[in-house]
Amino acid sequence: MNPADPGALRSHPSRRDFVRAVALGAACVGGGAAGALAAELAEATQGGRRKLGIALMGLGLYSRGELAPALQKTQLCRLAGVVTGSREKGVKWSQKYGFPEANIWDYSAIHQLAGNPDIDIVYVVTPNGLHPEHVIRVAEAGKHVICEKPMANSVADCDKMMAACRKAGVKLSIGYRLQFDPHHIELDRLAREKDFGTLDRLSGEHSWTFTQRAWRIEKSLSGGGPLMDVGIYVIQAACRAARAQPVAVTARELPKTRPELFNEVEETIEWRMEFPAGVVCDASSSYARNNNFFRAEGARGWIRIDPAYGYRGIEVDTSRGPLAITPVPQQALQMDDFASCILTGRETPVPGSMGRDHMAIIEAIYASAAQGGRRVEVARA
């Protein structure tokens, strides 16, 4: 969870509003996924189907403030257990959300998930550096996995995670909630249908002011600073607008204003992504300022999403005027879609390969910054 998110503390919608928004969100999901999810949600509202059980691994702010509340509104899945280092905390969650205390596991007991019929999916919400170990152990226990972004701290770790899930025959999805947000889906549509021509001039930033020591600035756990934490959202938006992966990047790290705090990771970083056909994106991310936007411009118009990356409160303006887009509950729709993937056998629109692709871009950005801004090609799978 990003404490700088202007909508992070707003109240959650009523159940009636939620069901209406989920129906809208299902219609927004692209390709064959839209029909599959809409059909699953329609059947779920008739009752009689067991919801898939999700265990949250890691009970930090994002699980407390977003995922657990969202799971009270989902139609295809439910909160059925937790994995936590604190038994006391787990008991409080059990009492609050109504799952049995038997469904509280310590990190050392992940293998005990195997064969437990209450749990179908584990959502890994631990620090980035722990994702590989946790995802692999969950896969070995035979459970499907949602891994929060960023997927890992290296492409090599992403490869290990995907291999473990393939070997175990379980699905792996990355927690890219904005893939289900209608404001960003409108960006997809404009890029696909070229209402404004080819979107070839892209720019974006996601930054917030970080003031205290925490795991996010410990490199072994975070893998990096704001680029890993929130800059990855700009990368995702740019890839959607360009409808491609970048071929090369150039980057520079700006001087640190608080070197005593950011002694392991960058404080501010700027980078340019070069996409095929001359499309470029100028991007930045910082822990020393507050910006939250994405802009895409073509020969016949532009779209600006500002704020662009929050849980709520996203707004869209275009060269033709602002757009009134009904928001959806991002995390609930994201988790319901993954449950639908399991129930129907279709592939998730946010697979491990997407997380790996984004990690390859991040590795290239850090390499360029470390080499004084030299152009670095993005490695292909």
Helices and strands as residue ranges (DSSP letters): H 15-28, H 32-45, E 52-57, H 61-62, I 63-67, H 68-70, E 77-83, H 87-97, G 101-103, E 104-105, G 107-113, E 121-124, G 128-130, H 131-140, E 144-147, H 155-168, E 172-174, G 177-180, H 182-193, E 201-207, G 215-217, H 219-222, H 226-226, I 227-231, H 232-242, E 248-253, E 268-274, G 276-278, E 280-286, E 291-298, E 301-305, E 316-318, H 330-344, H 352-370, E 376-377
